[in-house]
């Protein structure tokens, strides 16, 4: 790919946004390639977890405002059509049933912050910085952040971050629940690898259904949540992974999950 580095290893795929001279600002090519890889990750039964990160000391600084064919500047295509294309990328990330981890170093702003929040887990270096910067560019929210941000930090804090567009540092991001962990830069790779390996060797189907239950919980009643839990658990009872887990527990060993 032109703007992404793709690395695969034993059930894990690492996707690195690779435009370091632009601090990984996403041009039209990057958005197209992200859409392709997100769909590939979901469809490939050999992939069981994903890490999304950026090259050169930044995660992603949002859409490249200088790109004449990007969602902001391509005036040959109606604006709503351009934004729906961008929405397709956000939906493709959201639809990945295998758990993605965002590994954030440096800036994650605008659509870059949206992309990090679109992952299930976020581990950041101590020098990471975050901003829903749209208002400072004369823009409203996009790439799903209006849905993602309140679920991460609550509505009052989400409004503060979105309306003021201020940049916050990693310790504050951790304090408000925007990220899961903050570690020294030299420990970032190891921390992400540990979680990624745990997810990639875990019970893939059970994890995917757990993710769906949590994503759907905000719009479900307690009765609906219990029904959904019952249906997914009934599926688990019939899988090789659950049989292996129980067998491993009884034999006092670690389970070896294989189901897709």
C-alpha positions as CSV (number, residue, x, y, z in Angstrom):
1,X,0.0,0.0,0.0
2,X,1.1,3.6,-0.6
3,X,0.2,5.1,2.8
4,X,0.0,2.1,5.1
5,X,2.5,-0.5,6.4
6,X,0.8,-3.9,7.0
7,X,2.5,-6.5,9.2
8,X,1.0,-9.9,10.0
9,X,2.1,-12.3,12.7
10,X,0.3,-15.3,14.2
11,X,-3.3,-14.0,14.2
12,X,-2.3,-10.4,14.7
13,X,-2.2,-7.6,12.1
14,X,-0.5,-4.3,12.7
15,X,-1.6,-1.4,10.6
16,X,0.8,1.6,10.6
17,X,-0.3,4.9,9.0
18,X,2.8,6.0,7.2
19,X,2.9,9.7,6.2
20,X,5.3,10.9,8.8
21,X,6.2,14.1,7.0
22,X,2.5,15.1,7.4
23,X,2.3,13.6,10.9
24,X,0.1,10.9,9.3
25,X,-2.6,13.3,8.2
26,X,-4.9,11.2,6.1
27,X,-5.3,12.0,2.4
28,X,-7.8,10.4,0.1
29,X,-5.4,7.5,-0.7
30,X,-5.0,6.7,3.0
31,X,-8.7,6.8,3.6
32,X,-9.2,4.4,0.7
33,X,-6.5,2.1,1.9
34,X,-7.8,2.1,5.5
35,X,-11.3,1.2,4.2
36,X,-9.7,-1.7,2.3
37,X,-7.6,-3.0,5.2
38,X,-10.4,-2.7,7.8
39,X,-12.7,-4.8,5.6
40,X,-9.9,-7.3,5.0
41,X,-9.3,-7.6,8.7
42,X,-12.9,-8.4,9.3
43,X,-13.2,-10.9,6.5
44,X,-9.9,-12.8,7.1
45,X,-10.4,-15.7,9.4
46,X,-6.7,-15.9,10.2
47,X,-6.7,-12.4,11.8
48,X,-7.9,-12.4,15.4
49,X,-6.7,-9.0,16.6
50,X,-5.5,-5.7,15.1
51,X,-3.1,-2.9,16.2
52,X,-3.6,0.5,14.6
53,X,-0.7,3.0,15.0
54,X,1.2,5.8,13.2
55,X,4.8,6.2,12.0
56,X,7.3,8.8,12.9
57,X,6.2,9.9,16.4
58,X,2.5,10.7,15.6
59,X,-0.7,8.7,15.5
60,X,-2.8,10.7,13.1
61,X,-3.5,14.5,12.8
62,X,-6.8,14.0,11.0
63,X,-7.7,14.7,7.4
64,X,-5.0,16.3,5.2
65,X,-6.5,19.7,4.6
66,X,-4.1,20.3,1.7
67,X,-5.3,17.2,-0.3
68,X,-7.2,18.4,-3.3
69,X,-9.0,15.0,-3.6
70,X,-9.7,14.7,0.1
71,X,-13.1,15.0,1.9
72,X,-12.5,18.7,2.6
73,X,-11.1,20.1,-0.7
74,X,-12.6,17.9,-3.5
75,X,-15.2,20.3,-4.9
76,X,-16.0,18.1,-7.9
77,X,-18.0,15.8,-5.6
78,X,-21.0,16.9,-3.5
79,X,-19.9,17.5,0.1
80,X,-22.4,15.0,1.5
81,X,-21.1,12.3,-0.8
82,X,-17.5,13.0,0.3
83,X,-18.5,12.8,3.9
84,X,-20.4,9.5,3.3
85,X,-17.2,8.0,1.9
86,X,-15.4,9.1,5.1
87,X,-18.3,7.6,7.1
88,X,-17.7,4.3,5.3
89,X,-14.2,4.1,6.7
90,X,-15.4,4.8,10.2
91,X,-18.1,2.2,9.9
92,X,-15.6,-0.4,8.6
93,X,-13.5,0.2,11.7
94,X,-16.5,0.0,13.9
95,X,-17.6,-3.2,12.2
96,X,-14.4,-5.2,12.9
97,X,-15.5,-7.9,15.3
98,X,-11.9,-8.8,16.3
99,X,-10.7,-6.3,18.9
100,X,-8.6,-3.4,17.6
101,X,-6.0,-1.7,19.8
102,X,-4.9,1.9,19.1
103,X,-1.2,2.4,19.9
104,X,-0.9,6.2,20.2
105,X,2.4,8.2,20.3
106,X,2.4,11.9,19.7
107,X,-0.7,13.6,18.2
108,X,-4.1,12.0,17.8
109,X,-6.4,14.9,16.7
110,X,-9.5,15.4,14.7
111,X,-10.3,12.3,12.7
112,X,-7.1,10.8,14.2
113,X,-8.8,11.0,17.6
114,X,-12.0,9.5,16.1
115,X,-9.9,6.6,14.7
116,X,-8.3,5.9,18.1
117,X,-11.7,6.0,19.8
118,X,-13.0,3.6,17.1
119,X,-10.7,1.0,18.4
120,X,-11.7,-1.1,21.5
121,X,-8.6,-0.3,23.5
122,X,-6.2,2.7,23.5
123,X,-2.7,2.5,25.0
124,X,-0.8,5.8,24.8
125,X,2.8,7.0,25.4
126,X,3.4,9.7,28.0
127,X,4.0,12.2,25.2
128,X,0.7,11.5,23.4
129,X,-1.7,14.4,23.0
130,X,-5.3,14.4,22.0
131,X,-7.8,16.9,20.6
132,X,-11.3,17.0,19.0
133,X,-9.9,20.0,17.1
134,X,-12.7,20.4,14.6
135,X,-14.2,23.6,16.0
136,X,-10.8,25.3,15.7
137,X,-10.8,24.5,12.0
138,X,-14.4,25.9,11.5
139,X,-15.8,22.4,11.3
140,X,-18.3,20.3,13.2
141,X,-17.6,16.7,14.2
142,X,-17.0,13.7,11.9
143,X,-15.7,10.2,11.6
144,X,-18.1,9.0,14.2
145,X,-16.7,11.0,17.1
146,X,-20.1,12.5,18.0
147,X,-21.1,8.9,18.9
148,X,-17.8,7.7,20.3
149,X,-16.6,10.6,22.5
150,X,-19.6,10.8,24.8
151,X,-19.5,7.1,25.4
152,X,-15.8,7.4,26.4
153,X,-15.9,10.4,28.7
154,X,-19.5,11.3,29.3
155,X,-21.6,14.1,27.7
156,X,-20.4,17.1,29.7
157,X,-16.7,16.4,29.1
158,X,-17.4,15.5,25.5
159,X,-19.0,18.9,24.9
160,X,-16.0,20.6,26.5
161,X,-13.5,18.8,24.3
162,X,-15.6,19.3,21.2
163,X,-16.7,22.9,21.6
164,X,-13.3,24.2,22.8
165,X,-11.1,22.0,20.7
166,X,-8.3,22.1,23.2
167,X,-5.3,19.7,23.2
168,X,-5.0,17.6,26.3
169,X,-2.0,15.5,27.4
170,X,-1.8,11.8,28.1
171,X,-2.2,12.0,31.9
172,X,-5.4,14.1,31.5
173,X,-6.7,11.7,28.8
174,X,-6.2,8.8,31.2
175,X,-7.9,10.7,34.1
176,X,-11.0,11.4,32.1
177,X,-11.3,7.9,30.6
178,X,-10.3,8.7,27.1
179,X,-7.6,6.1,27.0
180,X,-7.1,2.8,28.8
181,X,-3.4,3.1,29.8
182,X,-0.5,5.5,29.6
183,X,3.1,4.2,29.6
184,X,6.6,5.6,29.1
185,X,7.5,5.7,25.4
186,X,10.1,2.9,25.8
187,X,7.4,0.6,27.3
188,X,4.7,1.3,24.6
189,X,5.6,-1.5,22.3
190,X,5.7,-4.1,25.0
191,X,2.5,-2.9,26.6
192,X,0.6,-3.1,23.3
193,X,2.2,-6.4,22.3
194,X,1.1,-8.0,25.6
195,X,-2.6,-7.0,25.1
196,X,-2.5,-7.8,21.4
197,X,-1.1,-11.3,22.0
198,X,-3.7,-12.0,24.7
199,X,-6.5,-10.9,22.3
200,X,-5.0,-12.8,19.3
201,X,-4.8,-16.0,21.2
202,X,-8.2,-15.6,23.0
203,X,-11.6,-17.0,22.3
204,X,-12.3,-15.0,19.1
205,X,-16.1,-15.6,18.8
206,X,-16.7,-14.9,22.5
207,X,-14.7,-11.7,22.3
208,X,-16.5,-10.5,19.2
209,X,-19.9,-11.1,20.8
210,X,-18.8,-9.4,24.1
211,X,-17.8,-6.4,22.0
212,X,-21.2,-6.3,20.3
213,X,-23.1,-6.6,23.6
214,X,-21.2,-3.6,25.0
215,X,-21.6,-1.5,21.9
216,X,-25.4,-2.2,21.9
217,X,-25.9,-1.7,25.6
218,X,-26.6,2.0,25.5
219,X,-29.7,1.5,23.4
220,X,-30.9,-1.7,25.1
221,X,-33.2,-2.2,28.1
222,X,-32.1,-4.5,30.9
223,X,-34.5,-7.1,29.5
224,X,-33.1,-6.8,26.0
225,X,-29.5,-7.0,27.3
226,X,-30.3,-10.1,29.2
227,X,-31.9,-11.7,26.2
228,X,-28.9,-10.7,24.0
229,X,-26.6,-12.2,26.7
230,X,-28.6,-15.4,26.7
231,X,-28.5,-15.8,23.0
232,X,-24.8,-15.2,22.7
233,X,-23.9,-17.4,25.6
234,X,-26.0,-20.2,24.1
235,X,-23.9,-19.9,21.0
236,X,-20.7,-20.1,23.1
237,X,-21.9,-23.3,24.8
238,X,-21.8,-25.1,21.4
239,X,-18.3,-23.9,20.4
240,X,-15.0,-25.8,20.4
241,X,-13.4,-22.8,22.3
242,X,-15.8,-23.1,25.3
243,X,-15.2,-26.9,25.4
244,X,-11.5,-26.3,25.3
245,X,-11.7,-23.6,28.0
246,X,-13.6,-25.9,30.4
247,X,-11.3,-28.8,29.6
248,X,-8.2,-26.7,30.2
249,X,-9.6,-25.4,33.5
250,X,-10.3,-29.0,34.7
251,X,-6.8,-30.1,33.6
252,X,-5.2,-27.0,35.2
253,X,-3.5,-25.8,32.0
254,X,-3.8,-22.8,29.7
255,X,-6.5,-23.1,27.0
256,X,-5.5,-23.3,23.3
257,X,-8.2,-21.5,21.4
258,X,-8.6,-22.4,17.7
259,X,-12.1,-21.6,16.6
260,X,-12.7,-18.8,14.2
